Amino acid sequence: MAFFWPWSVHAPLNPLEALAKLTEWPFRTEFDGTSYRADDLPWTYLPSYLAIKVPEVVLLGILLAIGFGTAAVWRRRSSSDLKRSLSVMTVALSVMVPLAYVFAARPAIYNGMRHFFFLMPPLFALAALGLDRLWCATERRPRWIRAAFAILLVGAAARELTTMIDLHPHEYVYFNALIGGPAGAYRNYEMDYWSNFLPEAIEQLDRKIRAEYNGKTPSRTYTVAVCNAPRALDKLDIPYLEITYDWRTADFIVPTTNNDCDQYADGRTVITVERDGAVLGIVKDRRSGMTAQGQSKEPRIR
């Protein structure tokens, strides 16, 4: 923990302080098209995100694991079966206990399910177990059934790999087909909450402005406002772009579409960063003569 989270060891009680703030912070989060306070969410919030954020084949595997596990309860077990069942139960409890805590304590949760990504490894392990049990069951069936199952698994893996390539480097905005992928989740669920689109958007903005100066470095400084992650400009090191916190005077605003931040101010949209039908972020030009969609009036700030 200290290696990946140095702040946690700066003081002995820092982890507990972080836990207290995390579970009480009244942040706002988006769920099924509605904005909620993070400490006042419907009980379906986390289960729903789990259902739409993992591949469909994993959901199938989990259902199979539950089915085979339930069937095993009614059968006699040898000592080896009991030992295996205890191992499976240990993995299952690593998923069930955190979920039970969420249902009982109703802590603050926001940014989708990012604070519960630790549930992914045991969930995938259980899914693999369910798929493996079904694979073993096909041994007693005609060969074409096992071949069809193998093709299904290979096809599912290839599809997920292709999806990750399409989303790169924004893989974390993945949603499965139950919600219609990222396009279906757009404006309804949390997506690019870290504003990971910013480097791509700023690089495109750099090329656009340089094109206005015939490929040369601009002779003046342009101010840029963002919803969050303002230090993205520092990493890109574009000397003529300067971060500002005053959206009214900004030459450009580069907002994420997460939680509708892009709708807080007018301006002419000149750059769009999109993946799989979902717009992750945009660049709006607010310079004089380039105001809201070509209008002559001053761009609006909400």
Secondary structure, 3 states (H helix, E strand, C coil): CCCCCHHHHCCCCHHHHHHHHHHHCCCEEEECCEEEECCCCCCCHHHHHHHHHCCHHHHHHHHHHHHHHHHHHCCCCCHHHHHHHHHHHHHHHHHHHHHHHHHHHCCCCCCCCHHHHHHHHHHHHHHHHHHHHHHHHHHHCCHHHHHHHHHHHHHHHHHHHHHHHHHCCCHHHCCCCCCCHHHHHCCCCCCCCCCCCHHHHHHHHHHHHHHHCCCCCCCCCEEEEECCCCCHHHHHCCCCEEECCCCCCCCEEECECHHHHHHCECCEEEEEEEECCEEEEEEEECCCCCCHHHCCCCCCEC
